[in-house]
Amino acid sequence: MIFKIRTSKKTMLIFEEISASIGYPPFILSKLSISLSIKSKIPLEEKDFNLDNNGLELNRQTITSEWDDLYKCLIEMSEKRHIDDDEYFQRYIKAHLDRGAKLIYREFKYNNDFLLSLLNDKQGL
């Protein structure tokens, strides 16, 4: 079982910029990124399974904590299939994390309070 992943370099740079501006640490931004990516309901494409592992190293417990089973179920529901544990974390969590970071960055750049904007969306986070 794999307990650590590395983000893409782009995700690392996004997290650093947001953290420097508003002080949210990477473990909070990772949860928001994954949630926003899953919420988008846009199926993952092959390009989303980025092989760039030159970013932050994140621990499974830090990213999903007590909600690990919930994240796995949400991803399986969006993929409409069972996903084994290693594939879930190493492949799908990383893909949603990197894709979601780009989505969060757009919100961060174009909203004064991006977290409030995300929460006020009619579907919420």
C-alpha positions in Angstrom: 0.0 0.0 0.0 1.3 3.4 -1.0 1.2 6.2 1.6 2.9 9.1 -0.2 2.6 10.8 -3.5 4.3 13.8 -5.1 2.4 16.5 -6.8 3.3 18.0 -10.2 5.7 20.9 -10.1 2.9 23.2 -11.3 0.7 22.1 -8.4 3.6 22.9 -6.0 4.0 26.4 -7.5 0.2 27.0 -7.2 0.1 25.9 -3.6 3.2 28.0 -2.8 1.6 31.1 -4.3 -1.8 30.6 -2.6 -0.1 29.8 0.7 2.1 32.9 0.6 -0.9 35.0 -0.1 -3.5 33.7 2.3 -1.7 31.2 4.5 -3.5 28.0 3.7 -1.1 25.1 4.1 -0.8 22.4 1.3 -2.8 19.8 3.2 -5.9 22.2 3.2 -5.3 23.1 -0.5 -5.0 19.5 -1.4 -8.4 18.6 0.1 -10.0 21.6 -1.7 -8.3 20.7 -5.0 -9.5 17.1 -4.9 -13.0 18.1 -3.9 -13.3 20.7 -6.6 -12.0 18.3 -9.3 -14.5 15.6 -8.3 -17.3 18.1 -8.1 -16.6 19.3 -11.6 -18.0 16.0 -12.9 -15.7 16.1 -15.8 -14.3 12.7 -16.4 -10.5 12.3 -16.0 -8.7 12.0 -19.3 -5.4 10.4 -20.0 -3.6 13.7 -19.8 -4.8 14.2 -16.3 -2.7 11.3 -15.2 0.4 13.5 -15.2 3.7 11.7 -14.8 5.3 14.9 -13.3 6.2 14.0 -9.8 8.6 17.0 -9.2 6.4 18.8 -6.6 5.4 18.5 -3.0 5.5 15.1 -1.2 2.2 14.6 0.6 1.2 11.8 3.0 -2.0 9.9 2.5 -3.1 10.6 6.1 -2.4 14.3 5.6 -4.5 14.5 2.4 -7.5 12.3 3.1 -7.2 11.7 6.9 -10.4 10.1 8.4 -12.3 10.8 5.1 -10.2 8.4 3.0 -13.1 6.0 2.5 -15.4 8.8 1.4 -12.9 10.1 -1.1 -12.4 6.6 -2.5 -16.2 6.1 -2.8 -16.7 9.5 -4.5 -13.9 8.7 -7.0 -15.3 5.2 -7.7 -18.8 6.7 -8.2 -17.4 9.2 -10.7 -15.4 6.5 -12.5 -18.3 4.0 -12.3 -16.1 1.2 -11.3 -14.2 -0.4 -8.4 -10.7 1.0 -8.0 -8.0 -1.0 -6.0 -6.3 0.8 -3.2 -2.9 1.5 -4.8 -4.5 2.7 -8.0 -6.9 4.9 -6.0 -4.3 6.8 -4.1 -1.3 6.8 -6.5 -3.2 7.4 -9.7 -6.6 8.9 -9.0 -6.0 11.1 -5.9 -2.9 12.5 -7.7 -4.8 13.2 -10.9 -7.7 14.9 -9.0 -5.2 16.8 -6.9 -3.2 18.2 -9.8 -6.3 19.0 -11.9 -8.1 20.5 -8.9 -5.1 22.8 -8.2 -5.5 24.4 -11.6 -9.2 24.9 -10.9 -8.5 26.4 -7.5 -5.9 28.7 -9.0 -8.5 30.1 -11.4 -10.8 30.9 -8.5 -7.9 32.4 -6.5 -6.8 34.7 -9.3 -10.3 36.0 -10.2 -12.1 36.2 -6.8 -11.3 38.4 -3.9 -12.2 35.6 -1.5 -11.8 32.4 -3.4 -12.9 30.2 -0.5 -16.1 32.1 0.0 -16.7 31.9 -3.7 -16.3 28.2 -3.6 -18.6 27.8 -0.6 -21.3 30.1 -2.1 -21.5 28.1 -5.3 -25.0 26.6 -5.4 -23.5 23.1 -5.2 -21.0 24.0 -2.6 -17.8 22.1 -2.2 
